[in-house]
Amino acid sequence: MGSRSTAPSITGALRAGRRLRGVTLLELLIVLSIMAILAAIVVPMFGGGVSTGELKGATREIAAGLRLARSEALATRRETRVMLDLEARTFQLEGDPRTHTMPRQIELKLFTAQSDLVNEKTGAIRFFPDGGSNGGRVTLTAGERKFNVDVDWLTGRVAILD
C-alpha cells in the first residue's frame, strides 16, 4: 500500500482547468497605468487652484468696474479712473471707497498708457467725458488659463477676450 496524499496537488489543479487563477504582472501594470492616467486628469480638477468659474467671475467683475467708470465719466462729464493694484490683486473706482479684491491665486497684468502707471505694481485706466479712454488691457491668469479685458482707446468699449 502506497501512501498517497489526499490533498490535491497544484499541478493537478492546473490540469483540471486552471481553477487556481492569479493576476499576472502585465494585468497589474495595465491597471496601475489606467489609475495613474485617471489621477493625473482628476486631481487638478479638485486641487487648490482657481476654478474656471472663479476666473471668469473675476474677469467679469473687472469688466463691470471698467464699464461703470466709463458710465460715470459720461454722466458726470469728468475723467474717471479705475486704479489697479497688481500686487494686492485689487481694483478701485476713483472716488468710490469700496475696494474689489480678486482671489489670490489669480495673477493680474496691466497694459496702459505710461502716464497712468504709478509704479510697477500700480496703474490706472482712464475714461474721458466723451466716453473714450486711454485704452489698455487687464490680463487675468490662473495657471495656463487666461482672460483679457480690453478697453478700446477711441470708444472706451470694454470687451472680454478668451
N, CA, C and O of each residue as an XYZ file, in Angstrom:
648
protein
N       0.823     -1.169      0.000
C       0.000      0.000      0.000
C       0.861      1.222      0.000
O       1.625      1.480      0.930
N       0.728      1.937     -1.016
C       1.486      3.168     -1.084
C       0.745      4.282     -0.398
O      -0.484      4.339     -0.388
N       1.510      5.143      0.161
C       0.851      6.254      0.837
C       0.729      7.410     -0.138
O       1.713      8.005     -0.578
N      -0.448      7.681     -0.437
C      -0.739      8.763     -1.361
C      -1.397      9.903     -0.630
O      -2.255      9.674      0.223
N      -1.026     11.107     -0.934
C      -1.584     12.286     -0.261
C      -2.999     12.523     -0.766
O      -3.279     12.392     -1.957
N      -3.870     12.868      0.141
C      -5.258     13.121     -0.243
C      -5.467     14.554     -0.691
O      -6.480     14.850     -1.325
N      -4.542     15.455     -0.383
C      -4.678     16.863     -0.800
C      -4.365     16.969     -2.282
O      -3.420     16.342     -2.760
N      -5.144     17.754     -3.016
C      -4.875     17.895     -4.451
C      -3.572     18.655     -4.661
O      -3.259     19.601     -3.939
N      -2.846     18.231     -5.635
C      -1.583     18.905     -5.929
C      -1.846     20.120     -6.812
O      -2.886     20.221     -7.464
N      -0.886     21.036     -6.821
C      -1.032     22.256     -7.623
C      -1.054     21.904     -9.095
O      -1.836     22.477     -9.854
N      -0.225     20.990     -9.507
C      -0.206     20.622    -10.922
C      -1.509     19.946    -11.315
O      -1.973     20.068    -12.449
N      -2.083     19.241    -10.373
C      -3.363     18.611    -10.663
C      -4.452     19.664    -10.838
O      -5.320     19.531    -11.700
N      -4.401     20.691    -10.030
C      -5.385     21.761    -10.135
C      -5.211     22.519    -11.441
O      -6.198     22.908    -12.065
N      -3.968     22.733    -11.863
C      -3.730     23.422    -13.115
C      -4.239     22.606    -14.284
O      -4.788     23.144    -15.245
N      -4.050     21.290    -14.189
C      -4.531     20.431    -15.257
C      -6.047     20.368    -15.279
O      -6.641     20.116    -16.328
N      -6.658     20.585    -14.177
C      -8.106     20.454    -14.099
C      -8.820     21.737    -14.525
O      -9.957     21.953    -14.107
N      -8.217     22.574    -15.316
C      -8.938     23.723    -15.853
C      -8.528     25.046    -15.232
O      -9.279     26.021    -15.278
N      -7.348     25.079    -14.656
C      -6.820     26.321    -14.105
C      -7.764     26.920    -13.072
O      -8.131     28.090    -13.182
N      -8.148     26.172    -12.108
C      -9.012     26.681    -11.042
C      -8.284     27.677    -10.159
O      -8.911     28.585     -9.613
N      -6.992     27.531    -10.009
C      -6.212     28.484     -9.229
C      -5.732     29.573    -10.184
O      -4.794     29.366    -10.954
N      -6.366     30.705    -10.129
C      -6.067     31.784    -11.082
C      -5.556     32.993    -10.309
O      -6.159     33.389     -9.312
N      -4.480     33.567    -10.745
C      -3.916     34.744    -10.104
C      -3.891     35.909    -11.087
O      -4.409     35.807    -12.199
N      -3.290     37.003    -10.671
C      -3.162     38.187    -11.510
C      -1.746     38.206    -12.058
O      -0.770     38.075    -11.319
N      -1.659     38.370    -13.360
C      -0.327     38.409    -13.956
C       0.274     39.787    -13.776
O      -0.439     40.758    -13.524
N       1.560     39.867    -13.904
C       2.261     41.136    -13.772
C       1.797     42.124    -14.838
O       1.677     43.317    -14.559
N       1.542     41.659    -16.023
C       1.081     42.519    -17.110
C      -0.279     43.130    -16.780
O      -0.491     44.325    -16.989
N      -1.189     42.322    -16.271
C      -2.513     42.834    -15.891
C      -2.397     43.888    -14.787
O      -3.089     44.905    -14.824
N      -1.543     43.651    -13.830
C      -1.338     44.583    -12.743
C      -0.774     45.915    -13.253
O      -1.204     46.982    -12.815
N       0.176     45.850    -14.168
C       0.760     47.069    -14.728
C      -0.260     47.864    -15.536
O      -0.259     49.094    -15.493
N      -1.120     47.182    -16.262
C      -2.155     47.862    -17.050
C      -3.125     48.601    -16.119
O      -3.467     49.756    -16.373
N      -3.563     47.947    -15.057
C      -4.489     48.578    -14.108
C      -3.832     49.783    -13.436
O      -4.458     50.834    -13.302
N      -2.595     49.639    -13.021
C      -1.894     50.760    -12.389
C      -1.699     51.923    -13.357
O      -1.786     53.081    -12.949
N      -1.440     51.639    -14.622
C      -1.288     52.693    -15.626
C      -2.596     53.455    -15.817
O      -2.596     54.684    -15.897
N      -3.692     52.740    -15.890
C      -5.004     53.382    -16.041
C      -5.307     54.259    -14.833
O      -5.800     55.376    -14.985
N      -5.016     53.763    -13.637
C      -5.262     54.552    -12.423
C      -4.390     55.811    -12.405
O      -4.856     56.870    -11.984
N      -3.152     55.717    -12.848
C      -2.266     56.883    -12.881
C      -2.777     57.932    -13.859
O      -2.736     59.129    -13.574
N      -3.259     57.479    -15.012
C      -3.802     58.412    -16.004
C      -5.037     59.115    -15.448
O      -5.163     60.333    -15.577
N      -5.935     58.374    -14.839
C      -7.133     58.971    -14.247
C      -6.780     59.958    -13.139
O      -7.384     61.027    -13.045
N      -5.818     59.612    -12.309
C      -5.402     60.521    -11.229
C      -4.812     61.801    -11.799
O      -5.040     62.882    -11.256
N      -4.060     61.692    -12.879
C      -3.467     62.878    -13.492
C      -4.529     63.806    -14.062
O      -4.319     65.017    -14.127
N      -5.646     63.265    -14.467
C      -6.734     64.077    -15.022
C      -7.625     64.638    -13.920
O      -8.001     65.809    -13.971
N      -7.963     63.836    -12.942
C      -8.939     64.217    -11.924
C      -8.359     65.104    -10.822
O      -9.034     66.039    -10.390
N      -7.156     64.853    -10.359
C      -6.584     65.595     -9.232
C      -6.506     67.094     -9.504
O      -6.869     67.867     -8.617
N      -6.055     67.561    -10.678
C      -6.027     69.015    -10.892
C      -7.406     69.670    -10.832
O      -7.514     70.855    -10.515
N      -8.454     68.914    -11.134
C      -9.802     69.472    -11.077
C     -10.218     69.812     -9.648
O     -11.008     70.732     -9.432
N      -9.694     69.082     -8.686
C     -10.066     69.301     -7.298
C      -8.933     69.919     -6.492
O      -8.996     69.967     -5.263
N      -7.906     70.386     -7.172
C      -6.755     70.970     -6.494
C      -7.109     72.308     -5.872
O      -8.254     72.755     -5.951
N      -6.123     72.949     -5.251
C      -6.334     74.204     -4.560
C      -6.314     75.410     -5.481
O      -6.343     76.541     -4.997
N      -6.266     75.214     -6.775
C      -6.209     76.320     -7.712
C      -7.554     77.002     -7.877
O      -8.529     76.686     -7.195
N      -7.573     77.933     -8.787
C      -8.781     78.689     -9.081
C      -9.557     77.957    -10.165
O      -8.985     77.536    -11.170
N     -10.840     77.808     -9.962
C     -11.660     77.167    -10.978
C     -11.863     78.132    -12.143
O     -11.681     79.342    -12.004
N     -12.235     77.590    -13.266
C     -12.504     78.423    -14.432
C     -13.650     79.383    -14.139
O     -13.644     80.522    -14.606
N     -14.634     78.925    -13.367
C     -15.753     79.796    -12.998
C     -15.307     80.991    -12.166
O     -15.780     82.109    -12.369
N     -14.390     80.748    -11.225
C     -13.872     81.855    -10.411
C     -13.076     82.833    -11.261
O     -13.170     84.046    -11.074
N     -12.297     82.310    -12.188
C     -11.509     83.170    -13.063
C     -12.418     84.009    -13.956
O     -12.183     85.203    -14.139
N     -13.456     83.384    -14.511
C     -14.415     84.126    -15.330
C     -15.147     85.174    -14.499
O     -15.375     86.292    -14.960
N     -15.513     84.809    -13.274
C     -16.201     85.758    -12.395
C     -15.340     86.965    -12.078
O     -15.827     88.095    -12.088
N     -14.065     86.736    -11.797
C     -13.151     87.850    -11.521
C     -12.988     88.720    -12.763
O     -12.931     89.945    -12.666
N     -12.916     88.088    -13.921
C     -12.801     88.837    -15.181
C     -14.036     89.695    -15.399
O     -13.922     90.863    -15.770
N     -15.203     89.134    -15.173
C     -16.451     89.906    -15.332
C     -16.528     91.054    -14.330
O     -17.041     92.127    -14.649
N     -16.019     90.830    -13.123
C     -16.048     91.879    -12.102
C     -15.185     93.073    -12.521
O     -15.592     94.223    -12.354
N     -14.004     92.803    -13.061
C     -13.149     93.891    -13.532
C     -13.792     94.599    -14.722
O     -13.775     95.827    -14.800
N     -14.357     93.827    -15.647
C     -15.019     94.429    -16.804
C     -16.198     95.307    -16.363
O     -16.412     96.385    -16.917
N     -16.954     94.847    -15.374
C     -18.078     95.646    -14.872
C     -17.589     96.939    -14.226
O     -18.197     97.994    -14.404
N     -16.488     96.858    -13.477
C     -15.919     98.060    -12.873
C     -15.465     99.058    -13.925
O     -15.672    100.261    -13.772
N     -14.850     98.568    -14.988
C     -14.419     99.455    -16.074
C     -15.624    100.081    -16.788
O     -15.602    101.265    -17.124
N     -16.652     99.298    -17.014
C     -17.862     99.833    -17.666
C     -18.541    100.881    -16.789
O     -19.041    101.891    -17.285
N     -18.554    100.632    -15.483
C     -19.134    101.606    -14.550
C     -18.342    102.914    -14.580
O     -18.927    103.997    -14.577
N     -17.020    102.813    -14.609
C     -16.187    104.016    -14.673
C     -16.459    104.797    -15.954
O     -16.510    106.027    -15.928
N     -16.631    104.109    -17.059
C     -16.953    104.787    -18.326
C     -18.301    105.488    -18.230
O     -18.447    106.629    -18.670
N     -19.289    104.802    -17.651
C     -20.619    105.403    -17.486
C     -20.570    106.639    -16.597
O     -21.233    107.638    -16.873
N     -19.777    106.566    -15.525
C     -19.652    107.725    -14.635
C     -18.970    108.891    -15.331
O     -19.347    110.044    -15.123
N     -17.982    108.607    -16.145
C     -17.304    109.669    -16.884
C     -18.274    110.360    -17.835
O     -18.259    111.584    -17.967
N     -19.112    109.572    -18.492
C     -20.117    110.157    -19.391
C     -21.165    110.952    -18.616
O     -21.542    112.046    -19.035
N     -21.640    110.413    -17.491
C     -22.717    111.054    -16.724
C     -22.251    112.322    -16.015
O     -22.985    113.310    -15.973
N     -21.050    112.305    -15.464
C     -20.569    113.453    -14.682
C     -19.767    114.433    -15.524
O     -19.450    115.530    -15.062
N     -19.436    114.052    -16.753
C     -18.624    114.871    -17.656
C     -17.253    115.193    -17.057
O     -16.705    116.278    -17.253
N     -16.704    114.186    -16.300
C     -15.374    114.312    -15.706
C     -14.598    113.026    -15.974
O     -15.177    111.952    -16.135
N     -13.290    113.161    -16.018
C     -12.463    111.979    -16.173
C     -12.646    111.076    -14.960
O     -12.764    111.549    -13.830
N     -12.666    109.769    -15.210
C     -12.790    108.775    -14.146
C     -11.734    107.717    -14.382
O     -11.498    107.297    -15.515
N     -11.099    107.288    -13.297
C     -10.062    106.261    -13.421
C     -10.432    105.022    -12.613
O     -11.126    105.095    -11.598
N      -9.953    103.904    -13.091
C     -10.012    102.653    -12.340
C      -8.578    102.345    -11.958
O      -7.734    102.109    -12.823
N      -8.301    102.346    -10.657
C      -6.956    102.094    -10.144
C      -6.800    100.591     -9.888
O      -7.652     99.973     -9.250
N      -5.726    100.022    -10.383
C      -5.449     98.601    -10.189
C      -4.143     98.434     -9.417
O      -3.113     98.999     -9.784
N      -4.204     97.652     -8.347
C      -3.014     97.294     -7.578
C      -2.726     95.825     -7.891
O      -3.418     94.929     -7.408
N      -1.703     95.596     -8.699
C      -1.411     94.246     -9.174
C      -0.871     93.350     -8.075
O      -1.123     92.145     -8.074
N      -0.136     93.925     -7.144
C       0.451     93.127     -6.070
C      -0.625     92.676     -5.079
O      -0.637     91.518     -4.661
N      -1.518     93.579     -4.709
C      -2.586     93.244     -3.760
C      -3.776     92.577     -4.458
O      -4.683     92.076     -3.793
N      -3.774     92.570     -5.798
C      -4.855     91.993     -6.612
C      -6.190     92.674     -6.318
O      -7.204     92.016     -6.085
N      -6.166     94.008     -6.335
C      -7.383     94.782     -6.075
C      -7.571     95.827     -7.165
O      -6.637     96.182     -7.884
N      -8.812     96.308     -7.265
C      -9.080     97.468     -8.109
C     -10.128     98.324     -7.427
O     -10.921     97.847     -6.615
N     -10.110     99.616     -7.782
C     -10.998    100.574     -7.129
C     -11.328    101.681     -8.120
O     -10.450    102.182     -8.822
N     -12.600    102.057     -8.170
C     -13.004    103.191     -8.982
C     -12.652    104.468     -8.236
O     -12.843    104.558     -7.023
N     -12.149    105.432     -8.946
C     -11.781    106.702     -8.340
C     -13.013    107.339     -7.705
O     -14.054    107.475     -8.347
N     -12.886    107.724     -6.447
C     -13.994    108.348     -5.733
C     -14.925    107.358     -5.043
O     -15.846    107.767     -4.336
N     -14.698    106.076     -5.238
C     -15.519    105.045     -4.596
C     -14.700    104.418     -3.474
O     -13.595    103.938     -3.726
N     -15.209    104.408     -2.244
C     -14.416    103.854     -1.139
C     -14.261    102.328     -1.187
O     -13.377    101.779     -0.528
N     -15.099    101.649     -1.949
C     -15.027    100.181     -1.996
C     -13.823     99.708     -2.800
O     -13.522    100.239     -3.868
N     -13.151     98.713     -2.271
C     -12.042     98.069     -2.967
C     -12.469     96.658     -3.323
O     -12.953     95.912     -2.471
N     -12.291     96.300     -4.569
C     -12.664     94.973     -5.056
C     -11.412     94.097     -5.083
O     -10.397     94.464     -5.673
N     -11.499     92.945     -4.440
C     -10.347     92.051     -4.321
C     -10.551     90.793     -5.154
O     -11.624     90.189     -5.141
N      -9.515     90.413     -5.871
C      -9.521     89.198     -6.672
C      -8.971     88.040     -5.838
O      -8.220     88.271     -4.891
N      -9.332     86.799     -6.174
C      -8.736     85.650     -5.476
C      -7.219     85.690     -5.583
O      -6.678     86.096     -6.611
N      -6.534     85.271     -4.530
C      -5.079     85.436     -4.501
C      -4.335     84.523     -5.462
O      -3.155     84.755     -5.723
N      -4.981     83.490     -5.999
C      -4.315     82.623     -6.970
C      -4.325     83.222     -8.373
O      -3.662     82.708     -9.274
N      -5.076     84.309     -8.560
C      -5.160     84.944     -9.878
C      -4.068     85.997     -9.990
O      -3.876     86.812     -9.088
N      -3.365     85.967    -11.100
C      -2.331     86.960    -11.356
C      -2.897     88.020    -12.294
O      -3.529     87.696    -13.299
N      -2.665     89.286    -11.961
C      -3.131     90.403    -12.780
C      -1.953     91.047    -13.497
O      -0.865     91.183    -12.939
N      -2.190     91.441    -14.743
C      -1.220     92.226    -15.504
C      -1.971     93.399    -16.117
O      -3.115     93.257    -16.549
N      -1.327     94.545    -16.153
C      -1.952     95.758    -16.676
C      -1.098     96.344    -17.783
O       0.107     96.532    -17.618
N      -1.728     96.633    -18.909
C      -1.094     97.344    -20.002
C      -1.908     98.611    -20.212
O      -3.083     98.551    -20.573
N      -1.278     99.756    -19.985
C      -1.981    101.026    -20.099
C      -0.993    102.102    -20.520
O       0.189    101.825    -20.720
N      -1.482    103.331    -20.653
C      -0.616    104.440    -21.035
C       0.453    104.670    -19.971
O       0.189    104.535    -18.776
N       1.631    105.010    -20.402
C       2.752    105.255    -19.492
C       2.407    106.310    -18.446
O       2.837    106.206    -17.298
N       1.646    107.307    -18.826
C       1.296    108.388    -17.891
C       0.374    107.909    -16.766
O       0.269    108.576    -15.737
N      -0.287    106.780    -16.941
C      -1.202    106.272    -15.910
C      -0.594    105.145    -15.084
O      -1.299    104.496    -14.312
N       0.704    104.908    -15.237
C       1.385    103.936    -14.391
C       1.977    104.678    -13.199
O       2.800    105.579    -13.366
N       1.555    104.296    -11.994
C       2.091    104.908    -10.791
C       3.463    104.308    -10.488
O       4.422    105.030    -10.215
N       3.544    102.982    -10.538
C       4.801    102.259    -10.386
C       4.628    100.907    -11.071
O       3.670    100.709    -11.819
N       5.550     99.974    -10.823
C       5.491     98.667    -11.492
C       4.258     97.864    -11.104
O       3.804     97.022    -11.879
N       3.713     98.106     -9.929
C       2.613     97.293     -9.414
C       1.276     98.026     -9.341
O       0.275     97.432     -8.941
N       1.241     99.282     -9.712
C       0.007    100.062     -9.625
C      -0.154    100.917    -10.876
O       0.798    101.527    -11.362
N      -1.373    100.943    -11.381
C      -1.659    101.763    -12.554
C      -3.151    101.988    -12.670
O      -3.929    101.550    -11.823
N      -3.543    102.681    -13.736
C      -4.954    103.026    -13.912
C      -5.335    102.958    -15.382
O      -4.494    103.028    -16.278
N      -6.617    102.820    -15.589
C      -7.205    103.009    -16.913
C      -8.151    104.180    -16.769
O      -9.017    104.191    -15.894
N      -7.983    105.159    -17.627
C      -8.701    106.433    -17.526
C      -9.801    106.512    -18.588
O      -9.602    106.117    -19.737
N     -10.955    107.027    -18.185
C     -12.068    107.251    -19.107
C     -12.339    108.750    -19.175
O     -12.306    109.447    -18.161
N     -12.606    109.231    -20.377
C     -12.809    110.658    -20.619
C     -14.296    110.982    -20.711
O     -15.108    110.081    -20.918
N     -14.672    112.271    -20.560
C     -16.092    112.662    -20.583
C     -16.828    112.316    -21.872
O     -18.053    112.191    -21.865
N     -16.101    112.159    -22.983
C     -16.765    111.803    -24.242
C     -16.954    110.301    -24.399
O     -17.466    109.851    -25.424
N     -16.542    109.503    -23.387
C     -16.686    108.051    -23.442
C     -15.425    107.343    -23.881
O     -15.311    106.127    -23.727
N     -14.480    108.081    -24.423
C     -13.219    107.485    -24.848
C     -12.359    107.113    -23.649
O     -12.753    107.306    -22.499
N     -11.202    106.586    -23.932
C     -10.330    106.111    -22.861
C      -8.873    106.240    -23.286
O      -8.572    106.470    -24.457
N      -7.978    106.090    -22.322
C      -6.564    105.997    -22.671
C      -6.251    104.604    -23.219
O      -5.159    104.362    -23.734
N      -7.213    103.697    -23.103
C      -7.061    102.339    -23.615
C      -6.210    101.490    -22.696
O      -5.517    101.998    -21.814
N      -6.274    100.220    -22.912
C      -5.464     99.321    -22.108
C      -6.008     97.918    -22.092
O      -7.004     97.591    -22.738
N      -5.316     97.105    -21.331
C      -5.719     95.702    -21.198
C      -5.362     95.228    -19.805
O      -4.278     95.505    -19.292
N      -6.305     94.500    -19.197
C      -6.051     93.820    -17.936
C      -6.102     92.332    -18.243
O      -7.093     91.830    -18.773
N      -5.017     91.624    -17.904
C      -4.940     90.189    -18.144
C      -5.022     89.469    -16.816
O      -4.265     89.766    -15.892
N      -5.942     88.518    -16.719
C      -6.097     87.693    -15.528
C      -5.677     86.282    -15.886
O      -6.198     85.700    -16.838
N      -4.735     85.724    -15.130
C      -4.260     84.379    -15.403
C      -4.298     83.533    -14.146
O      -4.077     84.018    -13.036
N      -4.584     82.260    -14.348
C      -4.536     81.251    -13.284
C      -4.019     79.981    -13.949
O      -4.748     79.309    -14.679
N      -2.787     79.667    -13.697
C      -2.186     78.519    -14.363
C      -2.033     78.813    -15.843
O      -1.439     79.822    -16.224
N      -2.562     77.942    -16.666
C      -2.469     78.142    -18.100
C      -3.699     78.828    -18.684
O      -3.739     79.136    -19.876
N      -4.700     79.065    -17.843
C      -5.917     79.729    -18.316
C      -5.771     81.237    -18.154
O      -5.230     81.712    -17.156
N      -6.259     81.987    -19.143
C      -6.195     83.434    -19.020
C      -7.340     84.083    -19.770
O      -7.864     83.545    -20.745
N      -7.711     85.261    -19.281
C      -8.712     86.098    -19.923
C      -8.164     87.511    -19.995
O      -7.446     87.958    -19.100
N      -8.507     88.210    -21.068
C      -8.103     89.602    -21.240
C      -9.337     90.485    -21.212
O     -10.367     90.146    -21.794
N      -9.229     91.613    -20.536
C     -10.271     92.637    -20.570
C      -9.659     93.807    -21.318
O      -8.759     94.477    -20.811
N     -10.148     94.049    -22.522
C      -9.613     95.115    -23.371
C     -10.482     96.355    -23.286
O     -11.709     96.272    -23.239
N      -9.826     97.506    -23.267
C     -10.521     98.794    -23.296
C     -10.047     99.520    -24.543
O      -8.865     99.833    -24.683
N     -10.982     99.783    -25.449
C     -10.660    100.469    -26.694
C     -10.388    101.946    -26.405
O     -11.178    102.602    -25.726
N      -9.292    102.459    -26.909
C      -8.914    103.836    -26.592
C      -9.853    104.859    -27.237
O     -10.074    105.927    -26.665
N     -10.408    104.558    -28.409
C     -11.237    105.529    -29.104
C     -12.659    105.590    -28.542
O     -13.184    106.672    -28.282
N     -13.267    104.437    -28.361
C     -14.668    104.401    -27.925
C     -14.831    104.140    -26.440
O     -15.898    104.404    -25.887
N     -13.808    103.632    -25.783
C     -13.919    103.270    -24.365
C     -14.637    101.942    -24.158
O     -14.902    101.553    -23.021
N     -14.951    101.248    -25.240
C     -15.669     99.979    -25.156
C     -14.839     98.947    -24.413
O     -13.641     98.803    -24.656
N     -15.495     98.227    -23.499
C     -14.834     97.186    -22.680
C     -15.264     95.827    -23.212
O     -16.456     95.555    -23.348
N     -14.294     94.982    -23.512
C     -14.590     93.652    -24.053
C     -13.753     92.614    -23.354
O     -12.593     92.852    -23.019
N     -14.358     91.440    -23.132
C     -13.658     90.303    -22.535
C     -13.245     89.362    -23.656
O     -14.071     88.948    -24.469
N     -11.961     89.029    -23.691
C     -11.432     88.120    -24.713
C     -10.865     86.897    -24.037
O     -10.228     86.994    -22.989
N     -11.100     85.721    -24.650
C     -10.549     84.458    -24.111
C      -9.106     84.322    -24.489
O      -8.466     83.333    -24.132
